[in-house]
């Protein structure tokens, strides 16, 4: 995930619509964007990377795109 312009590791599992991100000792501002996946042009993971990590295809993950909360 990309938080504060830096790629971060997930901490634990994604559960329904929630997840934890390890920011180490870095300070993160409340309301800062967290990008789960995108085109990859700003350093964020792509759907293809997530699919590879999950052992599935990016087609399935792209079907979930747009079902986000802000």
For each residue, the residues with C-beta under 8 A, 3 or more apart:
1: 7 8 10 19 21 34 35 36 44 45
2: 5 6 7 8 33 34 35 38 42 43 44 45
3: 6 8 21 23 28 32 33 34 35
4: 23 26 28 29 32
5: 2 42 43
6: 2 3 26 43
7: 1 2 43 44 45
8: 1 2 3 21 22 23
9: 21 22
10: 1 13 14 19 20 21 22
11: 20 21 22
12: 19 20
13: 10 19
14: 10 18 19
15: 18 19
16:
17: 69
18: 14 15
19: 1 10 12 13 14 15
20: 10 11 12
21: 1 3 8 9 10 11 34
22: 8 9 10 11
23: 3 4 8 26 28
24:
25:
26: 4 6 23
27:
28: 3 4 23 32
29: 4 32
30:
31:
32: 3 4 28 29
33: 2 3
34: 1 2 3 21
35: 1 2 3 38 42 44
36: 1 44 45 50
37: 44 45 46 47 49 50 61
38: 2 35 41 42 44 45 46
39: 42 44 46
40: 43 44 45 46 49
41: 38
42: 2 5 35 38 39
43: 2 5 6 7 40
44: 1 2 7 35 36 37 38 39 40
45: 1 2 7 36 37 38 40 49 50
46: 37 38 39 40 49 50 58
47: 37 50 51 58 61 62 65
48: 51 52 58
49: 37 40 45 46 52 53
50: 36 37 45 46 47 53 54 58 61
51: 47 48 54 55 56 57 58 60 61
52: 48 49 55
53: 49 50
54: 50 51 61
55: 51 52
56: 51 60 61
57: 51 60 61
58: 46 47 48 50 51 61 62
59: 62 63
60: 51 56 57 63 64
61: 37 47 50 51 54 56 57 58 64 65
62: 47 58 59 65
63: 59 60
64: 60 61 67
65: 47 61 62 68
66:
67: 64
68: 65
69: 17
70:
